[in-house]
Amino acid sequence: MAKAFASTADLTEKQVSFEELAPGIHAFTAEGDPNSGVVVGERGVLVFDAQATPKQARRVIERIRKVTDRPVRYVVLSHYHAVRVLGASAYGAQEIVASSGTRRLIEERGQQDFESEVGRFPRLFEDVAEVPGLTWPTMWFDSRMVIDLGGRRVELLHLGRGHTAGDIVAWMPEEKVVFAGDLVEYGATPYTGDAHLKEWPKTLERLAELGAEKLVPGRGGAAKTPEQVREAIAMTRAFLEDLYGVAEEGVKAGKSLKEIYDEAMARMRPKYGHWVIFDHCMPFDVTRAVDEASGIDWPRIWTHERDLEMWRALEGGE
Ligand SMILES: [Zn+2]
C-alpha cells in the first residue's frame, strides 16, 4: 500500500511541555511538533516562533499567562515556514521581527508555502480559516539585532544559510541559552526541502561557537546540558552530511532521483528512521539534496501540486 502523503495520517495531538530553562526563559515543546521559545523581561515578553495558526498560538499564550501578565511585545520568526509564522496574529505583538532574508522569501514564496504546508500537515493547521493572511515582519535586519526586554538582553543572529536562506537564532549571552529554530532538531528529522545543505554545517559550527549550555531546537525536547547541546547539533549535522553524501554520489553516478531516494532510505532509515516525521521529510529532503548536488543553488518553490507530483513519483499512490 502507498504511504499516506506527508503527515496527512498523523492525527494524534501531542503533549505540551513548558519548562523554565533559566529565570524568565522558557521552552514550549510538544513531542516533535513545532517548538516556541519565550523570554520574559521587565518591559514585556518575546516569543520566538509563532506556531501554525492562532489556535496553536493560544496554547503558547495560555502557558505564558501562567508565568506573567506582561504583554507580548515581540514575535520573532526564525524563518518563513507557515508552520512557524501563521499563528502570529494571536499575540497582538507590537513588532514582528525576522531577517531580511526571511522577508524576501515571504515575498517570493510565502503564499505557495502556506498552501503547500496546510496540505502536508492538516492537524497542525486546524482552524486555518482564522489566519488573517501572510505574516509580514514589521522590523528586519541583515545579520544582527539586539533587543533589550528590560533586564534581559536577546541577540538575534543570522549565522548563515541552512534550513532556509534566512534562518536566525535567539541568543541570550548572560544565561547561555539559544533558541535555534529549525537549524537544529533533537530526535526529530531535519526538513531540508528549502535548505542550503552544503552551507548548513558551517552555520552549525558558528552556532556551536556561541557556547550555549541550553538549546531549544525547532522540534524535539529542549537540550538542557552542554553535552545535550553538543549532541543535538552533532546529530543534526550527521543527518545533513549523510543525506548530501548520498545525493552527491548518486548525481555523480548519473542515477535518477528515484534511485537516489531508494538508496537514501535504505542507508538512512536504520540510523534516523525512529526520528519524528522521518517518512514525511525524506522525499522532500532527497529532492532538494539532488537539486543542490546538481548545481541548483536557489531552492525551487514547493506548491501543493508539486508536493503531490513528487510524492507520487517517489512513493507511488497519493
Ligand atoms: Zn522550517
py3Dmol code that shows the C-alpha trace and the ligand (Angstrom):
import py3Dmol

protein = """\
ATOM      1  CA  MET A   1       0.000   0.000   0.000  1.00  0.00           C
ATOM      2  CA  ALA A   2       1.257   3.511  -0.795  1.00  0.00           C
ATOM      3  CA  LYS A   3       2.338   5.683   2.119  1.00  0.00           C
ATOM      4  CA  ALA A   4      -0.107   8.475   3.069  1.00  0.00           C
ATOM      5  CA  PHE A   5       1.120  11.844   1.753  1.00  0.00           C
ATOM      6  CA  ALA A   6       3.451  13.721   4.134  1.00  0.00           C
ATOM      7  CA  SER A   7       1.764  13.933   7.593  1.00  0.00           C
ATOM      8  CA  THR A   8      -1.872  13.614   6.475  1.00  0.00           C
ATOM      9  CA  ALA A   9      -2.240  10.411   8.533  1.00  0.00           C
ATOM     10  CA  ASP A  10      -0.823  11.996  11.716  1.00  0.00           C
ATOM     11  CA  LEU A  11      -3.909  12.852  13.765  1.00  0.00           C
ATOM     12  CA  THR A  12      -2.718  12.419  17.350  1.00  0.00           C
ATOM     13  CA  GLU A  13      -2.448  15.544  19.481  1.00  0.00           C
ATOM     14  CA  LYS A  14       0.939  15.870  21.259  1.00  0.00           C
ATOM     15  CA  GLN A  15       1.665  16.518  24.937  1.00  0.00           C
ATOM     16  CA  VAL A  16       2.948  20.059  25.623  1.00  0.00           C
ATOM     17  CA  SER A  17       5.846  20.861  27.984  1.00  0.00           C
ATOM     18  CA  PHE A  18       6.600  24.388  29.207  1.00  0.00           C
ATOM     19  CA  GLU A  19       9.934  24.404  31.002  1.00  0.00           C
ATOM     20  CA  GLU A  20      11.885  27.271  32.567  1.00  0.00           C
ATOM     21  CA  LEU A  21      15.475  26.858  31.324  1.00  0.00           C
ATOM     22  CA  ALA A  22      16.781  29.951  33.150  1.00  0.00           C
ATOM     23  CA  PRO A  23      14.921  32.673  35.100  1.00  0.00           C
ATOM     24  CA  GLY A  24      12.332  34.090  32.657  1.00  0.00           C
ATOM     25  CA  ILE A  25      13.420  31.896  29.727  1.00  0.00           C
ATOM     26  CA  HIS A  26      11.012  29.126  28.770  1.00  0.00           C
ATOM     27  CA  ALA A  27      10.840  26.310  26.223  1.00  0.00           C
ATOM     28  CA  PHE A  28       7.430  25.382  24.777  1.00  0.00           C
ATOM     29  CA  THR A  29       7.930  21.913  23.279  1.00  0.00           C
ATOM     30  CA  ALA A  30       5.441  19.306  22.104  1.00  0.00           C
ATOM     31  CA  GLU A  31       6.925  15.849  21.456  1.00  0.00           C
ATOM     32  CA  GLY A  32       8.198  16.681  17.987  1.00  0.00           C
ATOM     33  CA  ASP A  33       5.585  19.257  16.941  1.00  0.00           C
ATOM     34  CA  PRO A  34       6.987  22.787  16.283  1.00  0.00           C
ATOM     35  CA  ASN A  35       8.503  24.439  19.369  1.00  0.00           C
ATOM     36  CA  SER A  36       8.429  28.055  20.563  1.00  0.00           C
ATOM     37  CA  GLY A  37      10.763  29.919  22.911  1.00  0.00           C
ATOM     38  CA  VAL A  38       9.557  32.528  25.412  1.00  0.00           C
ATOM     39  CA  VAL A  39      11.592  35.273  27.133  1.00  0.00           C
ATOM     40  CA  VAL A  40      10.054  37.421  29.877  1.00  0.00           C
ATOM     41  CA  GLY A  41      11.664  40.802  30.609  1.00  0.00           C
ATOM     42  CA  GLU A  42      10.624  43.863  32.641  1.00  0.00           C
ATOM     43  CA  ARG A  43       9.236  45.544  29.508  1.00  0.00           C
ATOM     44  CA  GLY A  44       7.311  42.566  28.209  1.00  0.00           C
ATOM     45  CA  VAL A  45       7.556  39.208  26.533  1.00  0.00           C
ATOM     46  CA  LEU A  46       9.344  37.956  23.403  1.00  0.00           C
ATOM     47  CA  VAL A  47       8.038  34.855  21.616  1.00  0.00           C
ATOM     48  CA  PHE A  48      10.376  33.025  19.229  1.00  0.00           C
ATOM     49  CA  ASP A  49       8.301  31.226  16.559  1.00  0.00           C
ATOM     50  CA  ALA A  50       4.593  31.842  16.464  1.00  0.00           C
ATOM     51  CA  GLN A  51       3.138  28.361  15.683  1.00  0.00           C
ATOM     52  CA  ALA A  52       0.999  27.353  12.683  1.00  0.00           C
ATOM     53  CA  THR A  53      -2.311  29.058  13.463  1.00  0.00           C
ATOM     54  CA  PRO A  54      -3.881  31.404  16.031  1.00  0.00           C
ATOM     55  CA  LYS A  55      -5.427  28.307  17.630  1.00  0.00           C
ATOM     56  CA  GLN A  56      -1.984  26.708  18.133  1.00  0.00           C
ATOM     57  CA  ALA A  57      -0.573  30.064  19.276  1.00  0.00           C
ATOM     58  CA  ARG A  58      -3.211  30.284  22.006  1.00  0.00           C
ATOM     59  CA  ARG A  59      -1.721  27.125  23.539  1.00  0.00           C
ATOM     60  CA  VAL A  60       1.546  29.063  23.939  1.00  0.00           C
ATOM     61  CA  ILE A  61      -0.259  32.169  25.256  1.00  0.00           C
ATOM     62  CA  GLU A  62      -2.061  30.018  27.842  1.00  0.00           C
ATOM     63  CA  ARG A  63       1.338  28.905  29.191  1.00  0.00           C
ATOM     64  CA  ILE A  64       2.758  32.448  29.131  1.00  0.00           C
ATOM     65  CA  ARG A  65      -0.194  33.686  31.178  1.00  0.00           C
ATOM     66  CA  LYS A  66       0.647  31.173  33.906  1.00  0.00           C
ATOM     67  CA  VAL A  67       4.029  32.887  34.444  1.00  0.00           C
ATOM     68  CA  THR A  68       3.427  36.585  33.624  1.00  0.00           C
ATOM     69  CA  ASP A  69       0.709  39.112  32.765  1.00  0.00           C
ATOM     70  CA  ARG A  70       3.102  41.357  30.781  1.00  0.00           C
ATOM     71  CA  PRO A  71       2.220  41.968  27.111  1.00  0.00           C
ATOM     72  CA  VAL A  72       3.893  40.141  24.239  1.00  0.00           C
ATOM     73  CA  ARG A  73       5.956  42.905  22.607  1.00  0.00           C
ATOM     74  CA  TYR A  74       7.928  40.919  20.054  1.00  0.00           C
ATOM     75  CA  VAL A  75       7.140  37.900  17.929  1.00  0.00           C
ATOM     76  CA  VAL A  76      10.373  36.736  16.297  1.00  0.00           C
ATOM     77  CA  LEU A  77      10.225  34.468  13.249  1.00  0.00           C
ATOM     78  CA  SER A  78      13.173  32.044  12.991  1.00  0.00           C
ATOM     79  CA  HIS A  79      12.344  31.611   9.280  1.00  0.00           C
ATOM     80  CA  TYR A  80       9.443  31.894   6.833  1.00  0.00           C
ATOM     81  CA  HIS A  81       7.777  28.444   7.044  1.00  0.00           C
ATOM     82  CA  ALA A  82       3.995  28.600   7.532  1.00  0.00           C
ATOM     83  CA  VAL A  83       4.050  26.215  10.484  1.00  0.00           C
ATOM     84  CA  ARG A  84       6.218  28.754  12.369  1.00  0.00           C
ATOM     85  CA  VAL A  85       4.654  32.061  11.363  1.00  0.00           C
ATOM     86  CA  LEU A  86       0.913  31.955  10.593  1.00  0.00           C
ATOM     87  CA  GLY A  87      -0.185  31.984  14.247  1.00  0.00           C
ATOM     88  CA  ALA A  88       1.457  35.388  14.826  1.00  0.00           C
ATOM     89  CA  SER A  89      -1.760  37.456  14.848  1.00  0.00           C
ATOM     90  CA  ALA A  90      -2.920  35.803  18.098  1.00  0.00           C
ATOM     91  CA  TYR A  91      -0.224  37.501  20.211  1.00  0.00           C
ATOM     92  CA  GLY A  92      -1.203  41.102  19.411  1.00  0.00           C
ATOM     93  CA  ALA A  93       2.533  41.929  19.455  1.00  0.00           C
ATOM     94  CA  GLN A  94       3.880  45.420  18.759  1.00  0.00           C
ATOM     95  CA  GLU A  95       6.586  44.123  16.461  1.00  0.00           C
ATOM     96  CA  ILE A  96       7.122  41.091  14.270  1.00  0.00           C
ATOM     97  CA  VAL A  97      10.835  40.557  13.685  1.00  0.00           C
ATOM     98  CA  ALA A  98      12.670  38.492  11.059  1.00  0.00           C
ATOM     99  CA  SER A  99      15.815  38.607   8.958  1.00  0.00           C
ATOM    100  CA  SER A 100      15.798  40.463   5.637  1.00  0.00           C
ATOM    101  CA  GLY A 101      16.356  37.065   4.008  1.00  0.00           C
ATOM    102  CA  THR A 102      13.134  35.765   5.558  1.00  0.00           C
ATOM    103  CA  ARG A 103      11.236  38.858   4.444  1.00  0.00           C
ATOM    104  CA  ARG A 104      12.382  38.286   0.855  1.00  0.00           C
ATOM    105  CA  LEU A 105      11.347  34.624   0.998  1.00  0.00           C
ATOM    106  CA  ILE A 106       7.870  35.559   2.268  1.00  0.00           C
ATOM    107  CA  GLU A 107       7.564  37.921  -0.703  1.00  0.00           C
ATOM    108  CA  GLU A 108       8.842  35.361  -3.160  1.00  0.00           C
ATOM    109  CA  ARG A 109       7.096  32.187  -1.950  1.00  0.00           C
ATOM    110  CA  GLY A 110       5.060  32.828   1.210  1.00  0.00           C
ATOM    111  CA  GLN A 111       1.679  32.145  -0.401  1.00  0.00           C
ATOM    112  CA  GLN A 112       2.782  28.934  -2.145  1.00  0.00           C
ATOM    113  CA  ASP A 113       4.401  27.739   1.076  1.00  0.00           C
ATOM    114  CA  PHE A 114       1.187  28.473   3.032  1.00  0.00           C
ATOM    115  CA  GLU A 115      -0.902  26.296   0.665  1.00  0.00           C
ATOM    116  CA  SER A 116       1.711  23.561   0.495  1.00  0.00           C
ATOM    117  CA  GLU A 117       2.180  23.269   4.270  1.00  0.00           C
ATOM    118  CA  VAL A 118      -1.552  23.192   5.039  1.00  0.00           C
ATOM    119  CA  GLY A 119      -1.826  20.207   2.683  1.00  0.00           C
ATOM    120  CA  ARG A 120       1.136  18.423   4.235  1.00  0.00           C
ATOM    121  CA  PHE A 121       0.129  18.618   7.897  1.00  0.00           C
ATOM    122  CA  PRO A 122      -3.619  19.231   8.357  1.00  0.00           C
ATOM    123  CA  ARG A 123      -3.552  18.505  12.113  1.00  0.00           C
ATOM    124  CA  LEU A 124      -1.285  21.492  12.798  1.00  0.00           C
ATOM    125  CA  PHE A 125      -3.462  23.769  10.644  1.00  0.00           C
ATOM    126  CA  GLU A 126      -6.796  23.076  12.330  1.00  0.00           C
ATOM    127  CA  ASP A 127      -8.997  26.225  12.153  1.00  0.00           C
ATOM    128  CA  VAL A 128      -6.703  27.670   9.466  1.00  0.00           C
ATOM    129  CA  ALA A 129      -9.586  29.962   8.406  1.00  0.00           C
ATOM    130  CA  GLU A 130      -8.665  32.174  11.386  1.00  0.00           C
ATOM    131  CA  VAL A 131      -5.307  33.036   9.769  1.00  0.00           C
ATOM    132  CA  PRO A 132      -5.682  36.632   8.505  1.00  0.00           C
ATOM    133  CA  GLY A 133      -3.171  36.154   5.654  1.00  0.00           C
ATOM    134  CA  LEU A 134       0.607  36.005   5.364  1.00  0.00           C
ATOM    135  CA  THR A 135       2.632  37.167   8.382  1.00  0.00           C
ATOM    136  CA  TRP A 136       4.727  40.221   7.457  1.00  0.00           C
ATOM    137  CA  PRO A 137       7.669  41.381   9.574  1.00  0.00           C
ATOM    138  CA  THR A 138       7.456  44.954  10.876  1.00  0.00           C
ATOM    139  CA  MET A 139      11.213  45.012  11.660  1.00  0.00           C
ATOM    140  CA  TRP A 140      14.025  43.205   9.850  1.00  0.00           C
ATOM    141  CA  PHE A 141      17.814  43.090   9.818  1.00  0.00           C
ATOM    142  CA  ASP A 142      20.650  41.524   7.827  1.00  0.00           C
ATOM    143  CA  SER A 143      22.854  39.787  10.378  1.00  0.00           C
ATOM    144  CA  ARG A 144      22.362  41.007  13.961  1.00  0.00           C
ATOM    145  CA  MET A 145      19.823  42.812  16.099  1.00  0.00           C
ATOM    146  CA  VAL A 146      19.784  43.261  19.878  1.00  0.00           C
ATOM    147  CA  ILE A 147      16.526  43.531  21.790  1.00  0.00           C
ATOM    148  CA  ASP A 148      16.542  44.926  25.331  1.00  0.00           C
ATOM    149  CA  LEU A 149      13.487  43.476  27.023  1.00  0.00           C
ATOM    150  CA  GLY A 150      14.306  45.203  30.321  1.00  0.00           C
ATOM    151  CA  GLY A 151      16.828  43.361  32.481  1.00  0.00           C
ATOM    152  CA  ARG A 152      17.201  40.819  29.711  1.00  0.00           C
ATOM    153  CA  ARG A 153      19.195  41.049  26.521  1.00  0.00           C
ATOM    154  CA  VAL A 154      18.285  38.983  23.475  1.00  0.00           C
ATOM    155  CA  GLU A 155      20.605  38.875  20.454  1.00  0.00           C
ATOM    156  CA  LEU A 156      19.040  37.835  17.161  1.00  0.00           C
ATOM    157  CA  LEU A 157      21.675  36.434  14.811  1.00  0.00           C
ATOM    158  CA  HIS A 158      21.687  35.297  11.203  1.00  0.00           C
ATOM    159  CA  LEU A 159      24.646  32.893  11.207  1.00  0.00           C
ATOM    160  CA  GLY A 160      24.485  31.856   7.551  1.00  0.00           C
ATOM    161  CA  ARG A 161      22.276  29.814   5.246  1.00  0.00           C
ATOM    162  CA  GLY A 162      20.980  26.466   6.479  1.00  0.00           C
ATOM    163  CA  HIS A 163      17.409  25.199   6.883  1.00  0.00           C
ATOM    164  CA  THR A 164      16.468  28.204   4.691  1.00  0.00           C
ATOM    165  CA  ALA A 165      18.401  31.194   3.370  1.00  0.00           C
ATOM    166  CA  GLY A 166      17.094  33.409   6.187  1.00  0.00           C
ATOM    167  CA  ASP A 167      17.292  31.474   9.472  1.00  0.00           C
ATOM    168  CA  ILE A 168      18.007  33.327  12.689  1.00  0.00           C
ATOM    169  CA  VAL A 169      18.660  32.166  16.247  1.00  0.00           C
ATOM    170  CA  ALA A 170      17.918  33.991  19.517  1.00  0.00           C
ATOM    171  CA  TRP A 171      20.929  34.048  21.840  1.00  0.00           C
ATOM    172  CA  MET A 172      20.779  35.049  25.499  1.00  0.00           C
ATOM    173  CA  PRO A 173      24.505  35.505  26.303  1.00  0.00           C
ATOM    174  CA  GLU A 174      24.116  36.033  30.038  1.00  0.00           C
ATOM    175  CA  GLU A 175      22.089  32.869  30.586  1.00  0.00           C
ATOM    176  CA  LYS A 176      23.868  30.939  27.780  1.00  0.00           C
ATOM    177  CA  VAL A 177      20.575  29.805  26.245  1.00  0.00           C
ATOM    178  CA  VAL A 178      19.905  29.678  22.494  1.00  0.00           C
ATOM    179  CA  PHE A 179      16.650  29.208  20.550  1.00  0.00           C
ATOM    180  CA  ALA A 180      17.838  27.522  17.348  1.00  0.00           C
ATOM    181  CA  GLY A 181      14.683  27.265  15.209  1.00  0.00           C
ATOM    182  CA  ASP A 182      14.859  24.508  12.590  1.00  0.00           C
ATOM    183  CA  LEU A 183      18.651  24.820  12.244  1.00  0.00           C
ATOM    184  CA  VAL A 184      18.833  22.168  14.970  1.00  0.00           C
ATOM    185  CA  GLU A 185      16.412  19.290  15.633  1.00  0.00           C
ATOM    186  CA  TYR A 186      16.635  16.943  18.593  1.00  0.00           C
ATOM    187  CA  GLY A 187      15.227  13.488  17.926  1.00  0.00           C
ATOM    188  CA  ALA A 188      13.216  14.890  15.026  1.00  0.00           C
ATOM    189  CA  THR A 189      14.065  14.728  11.343  1.00  0.00           C
ATOM    190  CA  PRO A 190      15.503  17.904   9.787  1.00  0.00           C
ATOM    191  CA  TYR A 191      13.342  19.162   6.907  1.00  0.00           C
ATOM    192  CA  THR A 192      15.657  20.216   4.081  1.00  0.00           C
ATOM    193  CA  GLY A 193      13.211  20.896   1.233  1.00  0.00           C
ATOM    194  CA  ASP A 194      14.252  24.580   1.115  1.00  0.00           C
ATOM    195  CA  ALA A 195      17.734  24.168   2.533  1.00  0.00           C
ATOM    196  CA  HIS A 196      21.306  25.014   1.603  1.00  0.00           C
ATOM    197  CA  LEU A 197      22.843  21.684   2.536  1.00  0.00           C
ATOM    198  CA  LYS A 198      26.478  22.447   1.788  1.00  0.00           C
ATOM    199  CA  GLU A 199      26.468  25.602   3.936  1.00  0.00           C
ATOM    200  CA  TRP A 200      24.282  24.341   6.793  1.00  0.00           C
ATOM    201  CA  PRO A 201      27.135  22.505   8.648  1.00  0.00           C
ATOM    202  CA  LYS A 202      29.247  25.711   8.619  1.00  0.00           C
ATOM    203  CA  THR A 203      26.293  27.621  10.059  1.00  0.00           C
ATOM    204  CA  LEU A 204      26.050  24.961  12.787  1.00  0.00           C
ATOM    205  CA  GLU A 205      29.743  25.495  13.583  1.00  0.00           C
ATOM    206  CA  ARG A 206      29.091  29.199  14.152  1.00  0.00           C
ATOM    207  CA  LEU A 207      26.121  28.273  16.345  1.00  0.00           C
ATOM    208  CA  ALA A 208      28.291  25.859  18.363  1.00  0.00           C
ATOM    209  CA  GLU A 209      30.893  28.619  18.862  1.00  0.00           C
ATOM    210  CA  LEU A 210      28.338  30.667  20.840  1.00  0.00           C
ATOM    211  CA  GLY A 211      28.920  28.168  23.655  1.00  0.00           C
ATOM    212  CA  ALA A 212      25.270  27.654  24.586  1.00  0.00           C
ATOM    213  CA  GLU A 213      24.620  25.477  27.622  1.00  0.00           C
ATOM    214  CA  LYS A 214      20.909  25.067  26.842  1.00  0.00           C
ATOM    215  CA  LEU A 215      19.188  24.963  23.463  1.00  0.00           C
ATOM    216  CA  VAL A 216      15.606  24.906  22.225  1.00  0.00           C
ATOM    217  CA  PRO A 217      15.505  23.051  18.877  1.00  0.00           C
ATOM    218  CA  GLY A 218      12.869  23.518  16.176  1.00  0.00           C
ATOM    219  CA  ARG A 219      11.343  20.162  17.029  1.00  0.00           C
ATOM    220  CA  GLY A 220      12.044  17.711  19.854  1.00  0.00           C
ATOM    221  CA  GLY A 221      12.762  18.255  23.547  1.00  0.00           C
ATOM    222  CA  ALA A 222      14.987  21.034  24.881  1.00  0.00           C
ATOM    223  CA  ALA A 223      18.707  20.258  25.301  1.00  0.00           C
ATOM    224  CA  LYS A 224      19.382  21.138  28.948  1.00  0.00           C
ATOM    225  CA  THR A 225      23.106  20.471  29.438  1.00  0.00           C
ATOM    226  CA  PRO A 226      26.217  21.395  27.387  1.00  0.00           C
ATOM    227  CA  GLU A 227      26.528  17.685  26.465  1.00  0.00           C
ATOM    228  CA  GLN A 228      22.961  17.578  25.164  1.00  0.00           C
ATOM    229  CA  VAL A 229      23.525  20.804  23.184  1.00  0.00           C
ATOM    230  CA  ARG A 230      26.585  19.248  21.535  1.00  0.00           C
ATOM    231  CA  GLU A 231      24.661  16.046  20.857  1.00  0.00           C
ATOM    232  CA  ALA A 232      21.689  17.848  19.251  1.00  0.00           C
ATOM    233  CA  ILE A 233      23.999  19.845  16.956  1.00  0.00           C
ATOM    234  CA  ALA A 234      26.128  16.795  16.097  1.00  0.00           C
ATOM    235  CA  MET A 235      23.117  14.592  15.300  1.00  0.00           C
ATOM    236  CA  THR A 236      21.623  17.252  13.048  1.00  0.00           C
ATOM    237  CA  ARG A 237      24.935  17.660  11.271  1.00  0.00           C
ATOM    238  CA  ALA A 238      25.414  13.903  10.793  1.00  0.00           C
ATOM    239  CA  PHE A 239      21.966  13.631   9.184  1.00  0.00           C
ATOM    240  CA  LEU A 240      22.682  16.521   6.794  1.00  0.00           C
ATOM    241  CA  GLU A 241      26.064  15.141   5.758  1.00  0.00           C
ATOM    242  CA  ASP A 242      24.718  11.616   5.233  1.00  0.00           C
ATOM    243  CA  LEU A 243      21.843  12.991   3.146  1.00  0.00           C
ATOM    244  CA  TYR A 244      24.006  15.232   0.988  1.00  0.00           C
ATOM    245  CA  GLY A 245      26.630  12.487   0.636  1.00  0.00           C
ATOM    246  CA  VAL A 246      24.115  10.027  -0.874  1.00  0.00           C
ATOM    247  CA  ALA A 247      22.769  12.726  -3.206  1.00  0.00           C
ATOM    248  CA  GLU A 248      26.197  13.835  -4.413  1.00  0.00           C
ATOM    249  CA  GLU A 249      27.336  10.283  -5.020  1.00  0.00           C
ATOM    250  CA  GLY A 250      24.144   9.428  -6.916  1.00  0.00           C
ATOM    251  CA  VAL A 251      24.288  12.542  -9.087  1.00  0.00           C
ATOM    252  CA  LYS A 252      27.937  11.819  -9.975  1.00  0.00           C
ATOM    253  CA  ALA A 253      26.991   8.262 -10.939  1.00  0.00           C
ATOM    254  CA  GLY A 254      24.176   9.565 -13.169  1.00  0.00           C
ATOM    255  CA  LYS A 255      21.408   7.916 -11.116  1.00  0.00           C
ATOM    256  CA  SER A 256      17.767   9.038 -11.260  1.00  0.00           C
ATOM    257  CA  LEU A 257      16.044  10.852  -8.376  1.00  0.00           C
ATOM    258  CA  LYS A 258      14.013   7.727  -7.612  1.00  0.00           C
ATOM    259  CA  GLU A 259      17.149   5.554  -7.474  1.00  0.00           C
ATOM    260  CA  ILE A 260      18.899   8.031  -5.190  1.00  0.00           C
ATOM    261  CA  TYR A 261      15.778   8.245  -2.998  1.00  0.00           C
ATOM    262  CA  ASP A 262      15.616   4.464  -2.572  1.00  0.00           C
ATOM    263  CA  GLU A 263      19.329   4.380  -1.757  1.00  0.00           C
ATOM    264  CA  ALA A 264      18.984   7.204   0.808  1.00  0.00           C
ATOM    265  CA  MET A 265      16.041   5.460   2.510  1.00  0.00           C
ATOM    266  CA  ALA A 266      17.932   2.165   2.697  1.00  0.00           C
ATOM    267  CA  ARG A 267      21.057   3.766   4.144  1.00  0.00           C
ATOM    268  CA  MET A 268      19.468   6.327   6.454  1.00  0.00           C
ATOM    269  CA  ARG A 269      16.429   4.531   7.900  1.00  0.00           C
ATOM    270  CA  PRO A 270      18.487   2.314  10.261  1.00  0.00           C
ATOM    271  CA  LYS A 271      20.151   5.404  11.766  1.00  0.00           C
ATOM    272  CA  TYR A 272      17.361   8.001  11.687  1.00  0.00           C
ATOM    273  CA  GLY A 273      14.102   6.146  10.943  1.00  0.00           C
ATOM    274  CA  HIS A 274      12.902   6.470  14.556  1.00  0.00           C
ATOM    275  CA  TRP A 275      13.052  10.295  14.469  1.00  0.00           C
ATOM    276  CA  VAL A 276       9.717  12.132  14.279  1.00  0.00           C
ATOM    277  CA  ILE A 277       8.475  12.927  10.706  1.00  0.00           C
ATOM    278  CA  PHE A 278      11.213  10.831   9.020  1.00  0.00           C
ATOM    279  CA  ASP A 279       8.861   9.416   6.359  1.00  0.00           C
ATOM    280  CA  HIS A 280       7.266  12.834   5.848  1.00  0.00           C
ATOM    281  CA  CYS A 281      10.558  14.658   5.308  1.00  0.00           C
ATOM    282  CA  MET A 282      12.687  12.251   3.293  1.00  0.00           C
ATOM    283  CA  PRO A 283      11.038  12.638  -0.146  1.00  0.00           C
ATOM    284  CA  PHE A 284      11.345  16.456   0.123  1.00  0.00           C
ATOM    285  CA  ASP A 285      14.833  16.232   1.635  1.00  0.00           C
ATOM    286  CA  VAL A 286      16.275  13.958  -1.035  1.00  0.00           C
ATOM    287  CA  THR A 287      14.661  16.001  -3.831  1.00  0.00           C
ATOM    288  CA  ARG A 288      16.337  19.191  -2.611  1.00  0.00           C
ATOM    289  CA  ALA A 289      19.670  17.424  -1.945  1.00  0.00           C
ATOM    290  CA  VAL A 290      19.709  16.096  -5.510  1.00  0.00           C
ATOM    291  CA  ASP A 291      18.850  19.563  -6.866  1.00  0.00           C
ATOM    292  CA  GLU A 292      21.679  21.159  -4.889  1.00  0.00           C
ATOM    293  CA  ALA A 293      24.166  18.439  -5.869  1.00  0.00           C
ATOM    294  CA  SER A 294      23.096  19.097  -9.497  1.00  0.00           C
ATOM    295  CA  GLY A 295      24.044  22.779  -9.183  1.00  0.00           C
ATOM    296  CA  ILE A 296      20.654  24.366  -8.356  1.00  0.00           C
ATOM    297  CA  ASP A 297      21.642  26.919  -5.702  1.00  0.00           C
ATOM    298  CA  TRP A 298      18.272  28.593  -5.070  1.00  0.00           C
ATOM    299  CA  PRO A 299      15.661  26.058  -3.874  1.00  0.00           C
ATOM    300  CA  ARG A 300      12.761  25.547  -6.265  1.00  0.00           C
ATOM    301  CA  ILE A 301       9.414  26.695  -4.870  1.00  0.00           C
ATOM    302  CA  TRP A 302       7.150  23.966  -3.475  1.00  0.00           C
ATOM    303  CA  THR A 303       3.467  24.269  -4.366  1.00  0.00           C
ATOM    304  CA  HIS A 304       0.684  21.918  -3.297  1.00  0.00           C
ATOM    305  CA  GLU A 305       0.645  20.454  -6.830  1.00  0.00           C
ATOM    306  CA  ARG A 306       4.415  19.971  -6.924  1.00  0.00           C
ATOM    307  CA  ASP A 307       4.262  18.280  -3.482  1.00  0.00           C
ATOM    308  CA  LEU A 308       1.767  15.666  -4.713  1.00  0.00           C
ATOM    309  CA  GLU A 309       3.525  15.087  -8.012  1.00  0.00           C
ATOM    310  CA  MET A 310       6.861  14.495  -6.261  1.00  0.00           C
ATOM    311  CA  TRP A 311       5.222  12.170  -3.723  1.00  0.00           C
ATOM    312  CA  ARG A 312       3.629  10.076  -6.474  1.00  0.00           C
ATOM    313  CA  ALA A 313       6.962   9.795  -8.277  1.00  0.00           C
ATOM    314  CA  LEU A 314       8.889   8.660  -5.176  1.00  0.00           C
ATOM    315  CA  GLU A 315       6.296   6.874  -3.057  1.00  0.00           C
ATOM    316  CA  GLY A 316       3.587   5.921  -5.565  1.00  0.00           C
ATOM    317  CA  GLY A 317      -0.182   6.364  -4.963  1.00  0.00           C
ATOM    318  CA  GLU A 318      -1.048   9.678  -3.347  1.00  0.00           C
TER     319      GLU A 318
END
"""
ligand_1 = """\
1
ZN
Zn 11.080 25.128 8.818
"""
view = py3Dmol.view(width=600, height=400)
view.addModel(protein, "pdb")
view.setStyle({"model": 0}, {"cartoon": {"style": "trace"}})
view.addModel(ligand_1, "xyz")
view.setStyle({"model": 1}, {"stick": {}})
view.zoomTo()
view.show()
